[in-house]
């Protein structure tokens, strides 16, 4: 797997799709305690349509390369990493795609670093004061130290607990092997637990409400693809987020929960292909 060394961290990533794609590059941003495999079905579908897709593993708790010593690890710091990743690979006019925490990070990116982003596609994600939404406020509060992470993740080896409403159960119909692998880095590596604890302490102090007052400045295309069965990131939150942008399209996905890319990958593929086709 290729890697790119940034000032704050080394990011491993995968690339799918033709190098000479006529379409803008697609960069994916996953959320906390998942990795780039969240997007596999979407990236596979886009690659078959001729899109060049970049799938980084961001340092959000399921990463395997600890961040550099002394590096800041906060939502805004990760947003800087996303922009640095785009710059380091020489990408431009990217289609930035986010879900869950990653959607909140995308909002931070276009607030601070809009230059290299040509369009945004957001599936169910954090917004306004929902960072994270209930009940994950309770979960994140329990995971602000390496010891508590170790204790809880050992318990989460039991599938029933891992797929409960306080685990992945609210987000998707979970794949037991995939969810176990997402927790494995923090369960087995104290360095990853320390990274996750630092990140979650910073998330506790972060609110996207201030950023939301400036998102109207992003006048490039924004597509909101929102699962309507989501009890955490509710349909009303998606409608409220879509209303912020002057050039937005809202696509409601009836049978999907938070991880739309797993529940209804074709909806996400179609949204990205539509907004990215012929953009150049």
C-alpha positions as a Python dict, from the first residue, in 0.01 Angstrom:
ca = {
    (1, 'X'): (0, 0, 0),
    (2, 'X'): (149, 340, -93),
    (3, 'X'): (215, 596, 176),
    (4, 'X'): (256, 972, 184),
    (5, 'X'): (460, 1138, 459),
    (6, 'X'): (295, 1455, 586),
    (7, 'X'): (428, 1686, 855),
    (8, 'X'): (182, 1547, 1109),
    (9, 'X'): (155, 1181, 1010),
    (10, 'X'): (226, 918, 749),
    (11, 'X'): (-93, 828, 565),
    (12, 'X'): (-136, 499, 382),
    (13, 'X'): (-383, 493, 99),
    (14, 'X'): (-513, 299, -200),
    (15, 'X'): (-581, 420, -551),
    (16, 'X'): (-842, 277, -787),
    (17, 'X'): (-930, 382, -1139),
    (18, 'X'): (-736, 495, -1445),
    (19, 'X'): (-445, 733, -1408),
    (20, 'X'): (-554, 922, -1718),
    (21, 'X'): (-913, 968, -1603),
    (22, 'X'): (-1098, 1253, -1775),
    (23, 'X'): (-1287, 1318, -1450),
    (24, 'X'): (-1176, 1509, -1140),
    (25, 'X'): (-1004, 1291, -877),
    (26, 'X'): (-1219, 1163, -590),
    (27, 'X'): (-1080, 1177, -234),
    (28, 'X'): (-1268, 992, 40),
    (29, 'X'): (-1286, 1083, 409),
    (30, 'X'): (-1414, 821, 653),
    (31, 'X'): (-1508, 878, 1017),
    (32, 'X'): (-1384, 775, 1360),
    (33, 'X'): (-1320, 403, 1423),
    (34, 'X'): (-1354, 298, 1061),
    (35, 'X'): (-1109, 301, 772),
    (36, 'X'): (-1111, 344, 396),
    (37, 'X'): (-1281, 7, 340),
    (38, 'X'): (-1603, 193, 420),
    (39, 'X'): (-1582, 319, 61),
    (40, 'X'): (-1475, 2, -123),
    (41, 'X'): (-1803, -64, -305),
    (42, 'X'): (-1835, 300, -407),
    (43, 'X'): (-1475, 328, -527),
    (44, 'X'): (-1500, 2, -721),
    (45, 'X'): (-1812, 127, -898),
    (46, 'X'): (-1658, 466, -977),
    (47, 'X'): (-1333, 311, -1102),
    (48, 'X'): (-1535, 102, -1347),
    (49, 'X'): (-1682, 429, -1476),
    (50, 'X'): (-1336, 579, -1529),
    (51, 'X'): (-1295, 781, -1208),
    (52, 'X'): (-961, 795, -1024),
    (53, 'X'): (-1033, 731, -654),
    (54, 'X'): (-805, 792, -355),
    (55, 'X'): (-886, 602, -34),
    (56, 'X'): (-666, 721, 256),
    (57, 'X'): (-671, 574, 605),
    (58, 'X'): (-696, 885, 821),
    (59, 'X'): (-567, 873, 1184),
    (60, 'X'): (-912, 839, 1339),
    (61, 'X'): (-870, 532, 1558),
    (62, 'X'): (-861, 247, 1306),
    (63, 'X'): (-528, 357, 1157),
    (64, 'X'): (-217, 141, 1192),
    (65, 'X'): (56, 408, 1165),
    (66, 'X'): (68, 632, 1476),
    (67, 'X'): (84, 1006, 1418),
    (68, 'X'): (421, 1173, 1453),
    (69, 'X'): (546, 1256, 1802),
    (70, 'X'): (425, 1597, 1911),
    (71, 'X'): (178, 1636, 1624),
    (72, 'X'): (-157, 1794, 1703),
    (73, 'X'): (-448, 1554, 1666),
    (74, 'X'): (-780, 1735, 1651),
    (75, 'X'): (-1056, 1774, 1391),
    (76, 'X'): (-893, 2089, 1255),
    (77, 'X'): (-552, 1919, 1245),
    (78, 'X'): (-699, 1628, 1048),
    (79, 'X'): (-862, 1877, 809),
    (80, 'X'): (-514, 2020, 752),
    (81, 'X'): (-385, 1667, 685),
    (82, 'X'): (-657, 1621, 422),
    (83, 'X'): (-553, 1940, 245),
    (84, 'X'): (-184, 1847, 277),
    (85, 'X'): (-257, 1502, 131),
    (86, 'X'): (-428, 1662, -170),
    (87, 'X'): (-136, 1903, -216),
    (88, 'X'): (131, 1636, -170),
    (89, 'X'): (-19, 1415, -440),
    (90, 'X'): (-55, 1711, -674),
    (91, 'X'): (-432, 1679, -699),
    (92, 'X'): (-665, 1965, -790),
    (93, 'X'): (-1035, 2026, -845),
    (94, 'X'): (-1105, 1719, -631),
    (95, 'X'): (-1441, 1572, -548),
    (96, 'X'): (-1426, 1548, -169),
    (97, 'X'): (-1651, 1278, -24),
    (98, 'X'): (-1724, 1243, 349),
    (99, 'X'): (-1932, 1036, 588),
    (100, 'X'): (-1993, 1044, 964),
    (101, 'X'): (-1704, 1231, 1133),
    (102, 'X'): (-1548, 1254, 789),
    (103, 'X'): (-1833, 1472, 669),
    (104, 'X'): (-1764, 1711, 954),
    (105, 'X'): (-1396, 1711, 856),
    (106, 'X'): (-1493, 1795, 498),
    (107, 'X'): (-1680, 2099, 628),
    (108, 'X'): (-1364, 2209, 809),
    (109, 'X'): (-1163, 2157, 489),
    (110, 'X'): (-1384, 2372, 267),
    (111, 'X'): (-1400, 2637, 538),
    (112, 'X'): (-1020, 2667, 568),
    (113, 'X'): (-883, 2522, 243),
    (114, 'X'): (-1142, 2548, -36),
    (115, 'X'): (-894, 2606, -320),
    (116, 'X'): (-828, 2247, -425),
    (117, 'X'): (-1185, 2125, -376),
    (118, 'X'): (-1406, 2142, -683),
    (119, 'X'): (-1718, 1983, -536),
    (120, 'X'): (-1833, 1800, -223),
    (121, 'X'): (-2049, 1493, -167),
    (122, 'X'): (-2161, 1437, 193),
    (123, 'X'): (-2344, 1134, 320),
    (124, 'X'): (-2492, 1118, 672),
    (125, 'X'): (-2249, 1311, 889),
    (126, 'X'): (-2181, 1545, 1179),
    (127, 'X'): (-2304, 1902, 1145),
    (128, 'X'): (-2380, 2203, 1366),
    (129, 'X'): (-2374, 2094, 1734),
    (130, 'X'): (-2408, 1724, 1647),
    (131, 'X'): (-2041, 1635, 1677),
    (132, 'X'): (-2106, 1357, 1756),
    (133, 'X'): (-2482, 1307, 1791),
    (134, 'X'): (-2643, 1119, 2078),
    (135, 'X'): (-2580, 842, 2186),
    (136, 'X'): (-2220, 860, 2064),
    (137, 'X'): (-2159, 1155, 2296),
    (138, 'X'): (-2172, 894, 2576),
    (139, 'X'): (-1941, 652, 2395),
    (140, 'X'): (-1683, 918, 2314),
    (141, 'X'): (-1689, 1036, 2677),
    (142, 'X'): (-1586, 684, 2782),
    (143, 'X'): (-1296, 669, 2536),
    (144, 'X'): (-1083, 967, 2636),
    (145, 'X'): (-801, 764, 2790),
    (146, 'X'): (-592, 469, 2664),
    (147, 'X'): (-691, 251, 2959),
    (148, 'X'): (-1066, 298, 2913),
    (149, 'X'): (-1029, 232, 2540),
    (150, 'X'): (-843, -92, 2609),
    (151, 'X'): (-1105, -211, 2860),
    (152, 'X'): (-1404, -127, 2640),
    (153, 'X'): (-1255, -264, 2320),
    (154, 'X'): (-1172, -593, 2488),
    (155, 'X'): (-1542, -620, 2571),
    (156, 'X'): (-1628, -526, 2214),
    (157, 'X'): (-1470, -848, 2094),
    (158, 'X'): (-1814, -989, 2172),
    (159, 'X'): (-2019, -937, 1857),
    (160, 'X'): (-2343, -861, 2043),
    (161, 'X'): (-2178, -569, 2223),
    (162, 'X'): (-1995, -448, 1913),
    (163, 'X'): (-2321, -440, 1717),
    (164, 'X'): (-2532, -284, 1992),
    (165, 'X'): (-2672, 71, 1959),
    (166, 'X'): (-2362, 200, 2140),
    (167, 'X'): (-2140, 24, 1887),
    (168, 'X'): (-2202, -4, 1514),
    (169, 'X'): (-2564, -116, 1544),
    (170, 'X'): (-2721, 225, 1477),
    (171, 'X'): (-2497, 295, 1181),
    (172, 'X'): (-2534, -3, 950),
    (173, 'X'): (-2625, -371, 931),
    (174, 'X'): (-2276, -466, 1045),
    (175, 'X'): (-2032, -717, 896),
    (176, 'X'): (-1882, -887, 1207),
    (177, 'X'): (-1537, -936, 1054),
    (178, 'X'): (-1520, -579, 928),
    (179, 'X'): (-1629, -420, 1256),
    (180, 'X'): (-1386, -637, 1454),
    (181, 'X'): (-1101, -531, 1227),
    (182, 'X'): (-1191, -164, 1269),
    (183, 'X'): (-1141, -193, 1646),
    (184, 'X'): (-832, -412, 1628),
    (185, 'X'): (-563, -139, 1592),
    (186, 'X'): (-673, 48, 1905),
    (187, 'X'): (-735, -275, 2093),
    (188, 'X'): (-385, -411, 2030),
    (189, 'X'): (-157, -105, 1997),
    (190, 'X'): (-118, 140, 2283),
    (191, 'X'): (12, 405, 2040),
    (192, 'X'): (-314, 397, 1846),
    (193, 'X'): (-511, 411, 2173),
    (194, 'X'): (-318, 723, 2270),
    (195, 'X'): (-393, 881, 1933),
    (196, 'X'): (-762, 798, 1962),
    (197, 'X'): (-784, 933, 2317),
    (198, 'X'): (-621, 1262, 2212),
    (199, 'X'): (-850, 1293, 1915),
    (200, 'X'): (-1166, 1229, 2116),
    (201, 'X'): (-1066, 1479, 2382),
    (202, 'X'): (-1033, 1737, 2102),
    (203, 'X'): (-1367, 1634, 1946),
    (204, 'X'): (-1530, 1701, 2282),
    (205, 'X'): (-1420, 2064, 2249),
    (206, 'X'): (-1521, 2104, 1884),
    (207, 'X'): (-1846, 2234, 1746),
    (208, 'X'): (-1936, 2279, 1380),
    (209, 'X'): (-2193, 2551, 1448),
    (210, 'X'): (-1942, 2832, 1391),
    (211, 'X'): (-1823, 2673, 1066),
    (212, 'X'): (-2184, 2644, 949),
    (213, 'X'): (-2214, 3025, 946),
    (214, 'X'): (-1950, 3038, 669),
    (215, 'X'): (-2043, 2741, 452),
    (216, 'X'): (-2256, 2964, 226),
    (217, 'X'): (-1925, 3099, 95),
    (218, 'X'): (-1857, 2765, -73),
    (219, 'X'): (-2042, 2820, -400),
    (220, 'X'): (-1920, 2508, -581),
    (221, 'X'): (-2153, 2207, -620),
    (222, 'X'): (-2250, 2020, -304),
    (223, 'X'): (-2450, 1697, -307),
    (224, 'X'): (-2603, 1564, 15),
    (225, 'X'): (-2682, 1190, 2),
    (226, 'X'): (-2876, 1114, 321),
    (227, 'X'): (-3001, 783, 454),
    (228, 'X'): (-3355, 829, 584),
    (229, 'X'): (-3349, 547, 842),
    (230, 'X'): (-3070, 705, 1041),
    (231, 'X'): (-3163, 758, 1407),
    (232, 'X'): (-2836, 938, 1490),
    (233, 'X'): (-2787, 1167, 1190),
    (234, 'X'): (-3157, 1225, 1132),
    (235, 'X'): (-3320, 1326, 801),
    (236, 'X'): (-3390, 1674, 937),
    (237, 'X'): (-3017, 1724, 999),
    (238, 'X'): (-2946, 1641, 634),
    (239, 'X'): (-3208, 1888, 511),
    (240, 'X'): (-3072, 2157, 741),
    (241, 'X'): (-2717, 2097, 616),
    (242, 'X'): (-2821, 2106, 250),
    (243, 'X'): (-2993, 2440, 305),
    (244, 'X'): (-2662, 2603, 400),
    (245, 'X'): (-2506, 2578, 56),
    (246, 'X'): (-2608, 2803, -234),
    (247, 'X'): (-2553, 2525, -490),
    (248, 'X'): (-2672, 2203, -330),
    (249, 'X'): (-2865, 1893, -424),
    (250, 'X'): (-3032, 1672, -163),
    (251, 'X'): (-3074, 1302, -242),
    (252, 'X'): (-3277, 1107, 14),
    (253, 'X'): (-3200, 734, 35),
    (254, 'X'): (-3506, 567, 191),
    (255, 'X'): (-3369, 239, 330),
    (256, 'X'): (-3021, 349, 438),
    (257, 'X'): (-2873, 435, 775),
    (258, 'X'): (-2549, 623, 846),
    (259, 'X'): (-2311, 420, 629),
    (260, 'X'): (-2487, 485, 299),
    (261, 'X'): (-2179, 363, 112),
    (262, 'X'): (-2243, 15, 254),
    (263, 'X'): (-2625, 18, 259),
    (264, 'X'): (-2680, 178, -83),
    (265, 'X'): (-2349, 218, -268),
    (266, 'X'): (-2521, 278, -602),
    (267, 'X'): (-2679, 598, -467),
    (268, 'X'): (-2337, 734, -368),
    (269, 'X'): (-2178, 619, -695),
    (270, 'X'): (-2447, 792, -899),
    (271, 'X'): (-2419, 1113, -697),
    (272, 'X'): (-2041, 1134, -736),
    (273, 'X'): (-2051, 1037, -1105),
    (274, 'X'): (-2320, 1296, -1177),
    (275, 'X'): (-2145, 1584, -1006),
    (276, 'X'): (-1800, 1485, -1137),
    (277, 'X'): (-1880, 1388, -1497),
    (278, 'X'): (-1779, 1655, -1744),
    (279, 'X'): (-1651, 1886, -1470),
    (280, 'X'): (-1329, 1949, -1656),
}
